[in-house]
Amino acid sequence: MLALDVGNRLNVFLDGIREVFYKVLFFYKEYIYKYEEKLLKK
């Protein structure tokens, strides 16, 4: 049972990291996109 509990916690932890990673990636893409738009307008 202990291994199962550790596994569940690890899964929750990894899901959290994945969620944060995707959010950061999304904001990064948005930022780059807006930044490139500004550069192109000049």
N, C-alpha and C positions, 0 to 999 in steps of 0.2 A: 504493500500500500504506500510505503514511503516513496518509492521510486515513481509511482503514479502521481503522487502529490507534487514532487519536484518537477516532473514532466509537465504537469498542468501549469505550474508557475512559470516554467521556462517558456511554454507556448504563449501565455498571456504577455510575458515580458517581450518576446520576439514580435508579437502582434503590435505591441505598443511602439517598438522601435520601427517596425515597418510603416506604421501609420505616420509617425513623425517624419520618417525618411521621405515618404511620398508627399507630405505637405511641404517640406523644405524644397523638394524637387519641383513641385508645382509653382511655388512662389518664386523660385530661382528662374524657371522658364518664363514666367510672367514678367519678371524684372528684366531679363535679357531682351525679351520681345519689346518692351516699352523703351528700353535703352537704345536698341537698334533703330526703332522708329525715330527717336530723337536725332540719332546720328544721320539717318537718311534724309531728314528734313533740312539739315544744314546745307 
